[in-house]
């Protein structure tokens, strides 16, 4: 399977779901899938389910192990799911078909969908838990106030771009970027790593002050990072390295 075929497979599955309506109290068929429960670690029925729908898509399109690997882990929480991509260097400011799109609501990442088309200045998505069901929507790509960024699945898990040369080495990005006090937007970062970390702090319940998740590692972010580090039992140095990322992004979402 080529990457193009893999993208087409999951996008087609997403489009087939358009028009699905949830039941009473957020009941939905996607949270009933036992593979989804296994992937996220708890039974998430009757909860906001936009991220659950994305997990369902990749697991059903490619199988349990492949789906989880492609998403770098699975969560029912949008901010946590975004941070899985971010911490693996797979979070971008420009979309590609098949990306997982993340949206800001209420000052944090609180909604997600899948990119099914990119055309000129617009991106078309399929989103679960949009109003009362699954809908197709179109947005301007430059709407930075609404669009947090795009998580790019690891297509190499299922795609072989050169089947005649299976031993050709593939470079993989698996680094946890280190951020610290004074950091912000930098040219070498695929979007704003600081903002992704701030969204994790918000998901833990930390107040980031009047500027919220502004993408700048200031004093509020520093003290809240140290508080989280003390809370999970690691050195409270205020530096977000691999261990701090791991402790932050694997917080149970309930």
C-alpha positions in Angstrom: 0.0 0.0 0.0 1.3 3.5 -0.9 0.8 6.5 1.3 -1.7 7.9 -1.2 -3.7 4.7 -0.9 -3.5 4.7 2.9 -4.7 8.3 3.0 -7.5 7.5 0.6 -8.6 4.6 2.7 -9.1 6.5 6.0 -10.5 9.5 4.3 -13.1 7.4 2.5 -14.1 5.7 5.8 -14.5 9.1 7.4 -16.7 10.4 4.5 -18.9 7.3 4.8 -19.8 8.4 8.3 -21.1 11.8 7.3 -24.7 12.2 8.5 -24.4 9.9 11.5 -26.3 11.3 14.5 -25.5 10.7 18.2 -28.0 9.3 20.6 -29.2 10.7 23.9 -26.5 12.0 26.3 -23.7 11.8 23.6 -24.2 8.1 23.0 -22.4 7.1 19.9 -21.4 3.8 18.2 -17.7 4.7 18.0 -17.3 4.6 21.8 -18.9 1.2 21.9 -16.1 -0.3 19.8 -14.0 -2.5 22.2 -10.8 -1.6 20.3 -11.4 2.1 21.1 -11.9 1.3 24.8 -8.6 -0.7 24.7 -6.7 2.1 22.8 -7.7 4.9 25.2 -7.7 2.8 28.4 -11.2 3.5 29.6 -14.8 3.2 28.5 -15.6 6.7 27.2 -19.3 6.4 26.3 -21.5 9.4 26.9 -18.5 11.8 26.7 -17.5 14.3 24.1 -16.5 12.1 21.2 -14.7 14.0 18.5 -11.3 12.5 19.4 -12.9 9.1 20.0 -14.2 9.2 16.4 -10.6 9.8 15.1 -9.3 6.8 17.1 -12.1 4.7 15.6 -11.2 5.8 12.1 -7.5 4.8 12.2 -8.0 1.6 14.1 -10.8 0.4 11.8 -9.0 1.5 8.6 -5.6 -0.1 9.5 -6.1 -2.5 12.4 -5.5 -2.0 16.2 -1.7 -2.0 16.4 -1.2 0.0 13.2 -3.8 2.6 14.1 -2.4 3.2 17.5 1.1 3.5 16.2 0.1 5.9 13.4 -1.4 8.2 15.9 1.5 7.9 18.4 -1.0 6.8 21.0 -4.7 7.4 21.5 -6.6 9.7 23.8 -10.3 10.7 24.3 -8.9 14.2 25.1 -8.1 16.5 22.2 -5.3 18.4 23.9 -3.7 15.1 24.9 -4.0 13.7 21.3 -2.5 16.8 19.9 0.4 16.6 22.2 1.2 13.0 21.1 1.8 14.4 17.6 3.7 17.4 18.9 6.0 15.5 21.1 7.0 13.3 18.2 7.7 16.2 15.8 4.5 15.5 13.8 2.5 18.7 14.4 2.3 21.2 11.5 0.9 24.6 10.6 0.0 23.6 7.0 -2.4 20.8 6.2 -2.2 17.7 4.1 -5.0 15.3 3.2 -5.3 12.7 6.0 -4.0 15.0 8.8 -5.8 15.2 12.1 -6.9 18.9 12.5 -7.1 20.4 16.0 -9.2 23.5 16.9 -9.1 26.0 19.7 -12.2 26.5 21.8 -12.3 28.3 25.2 -8.5 29.1 25.1 -7.4 25.5 24.6 -7.4 22.6 22.1 -10.9 21.2 22.5 -12.1 19.8 19.1 -10.7 17.7 16.3 -11.4 16.2 12.9 -9.8 14.7 9.9 -8.6 16.6 6.8 -10.4 15.2 3.7 -9.3 17.8 1.2 -7.0 20.8 0.8 -7.8 23.3 -2.0 -6.1 26.6 -2.3 -6.8 28.6 0.8 -9.3 26.2 2.4 -9.2 22.9 4.2 -12.2 20.5 4.3 -12.8 18.3 7.3 -15.0 15.6 8.6 -15.7 16.0 12.3 -17.4 13.9 14.9 -19.3 15.4 17.8 -19.9 18.5 15.7 -23.3 19.7 17.0 -25.1 16.3 17.2 -23.3 14.1 14.7 -20.7 13.9 12.0 -20.4 16.7 9.5 -18.2 18.0 6.7 -16.9 21.5 7.2 -14.6 23.9 5.3 -12.3 26.5 6.9 -9.7 29.1 5.8 -6.3 27.6 6.4 -5.0 30.9 7.8 -7.5 31.1 10.6 -5.0 30.8 13.4 -7.5 31.9 16.0 -9.5 28.7 15.4 -7.1 26.2 14.0 -4.4 25.0 16.4 -2.5 22.9 13.9 -2.4 19.5 12.1 -1.2 16.2 13.5 0.4 14.1 10.8 -0.1 10.3 11.2 2.9 8.1 10.7 2.0 6.7 7.3 5.2 4.7 7.2 3.6 2.2 9.6 1.3 0.9 6.7 2.7 2.5 3.5 5.6 1.2 1.4 6.5 3.9 -1.1 9.0 1.8 -2.9 8.0 -1.9 -2.7 10.9 -2.8 -5.0 13.4 -1.7 -2.4 12.0 -2.6 1.0 15.3 -2.3 2.7 15.7 1.4 1.9 16.2 3.2 5.2 13.4 5.5 6.4 14.3 8.4 8.6 12.0 8.6 11.6 11.4 11.6 13.9 10.8 10.4 17.4 12.4 13.2 19.5 10.7 14.9 22.4 11.6 18.6 21.9 13.1 20.3 24.9 11.5 23.7 25.8 12.2 26.0 28.7 11.7 29.5 30.2 12.1 32.2 27.5 11.1 29.9 24.6 8.4 30.8 22.1 7.8 30.6 18.3 11.0 29.5 16.5 11.6 28.9 12.8 12.9 25.4 13.3 9.7 24.2 15.2 6.8 22.7 13.2 4.3 25.1 14.9 4.5 26.2 18.5 5.8 23.5 20.8 5.3 25.9 23.8 1.6 26.3 23.1 1.1 22.5 22.9 2.7 22.2 26.3 0.5 25.0 27.7 -2.6 23.2 26.4 -1.4 20.1 28.4 -1.0 22.3 31.5 -4.5 23.6 31.0 -5.8 20.0 30.7 -4.3 19.3 34.1 -6.3 22.3 35.5 -3.4 24.8 35.8 -4.2 28.5 35.5 -1.9 30.2 33.0 -2.8 33.7 33.9 -4.4 36.4 31.7 -2.6 35.4 28.5 -3.5 31.7 28.7 -1.9 29.4 26.0 -0.1 32.3 24.2 2.9 30.3 22.9 5.4 32.0 25.1 7.2 30.2 27.9 6.9 32.9 30.6 6.7 32.9 34.4 3.2 31.4 34.6 4.2 28.5 32.4 7.4 28.0 34.3 5.8 27.8 37.8 3.0 25.6 36.6 5.5 23.3 34.9 7.4 23.0 38.1 4.2 22.3 40.0 3.3 19.5 37.6 6.8 18.0 37.9 6.6 18.0 41.7 3.1 16.5 41.4 4.4 13.5 39.4 7.6 13.1 41.3 10.3 14.2 39.0 12.9 17.0 39.3 11.1 20.4 39.4 13.6 22.2 37.1 10.9 23.8 34.9 12.5 22.3 31.8 10.1 20.3 29.6 12.2 17.4 28.4 11.3 13.8 27.5 10.3 12.7 30.9 8.1 15.8 31.6 6.4 15.4 28.2 5.7 11.7 28.9 4.3 12.4 32.3 2.1 15.2 31.0 0.7 13.6 27.9 -0.2 10.3 29.5 -2.5 11.8 32.1 -5.7 9.8 32.2 -8.6 11.8 30.7 -11.8 11.2 32.6 
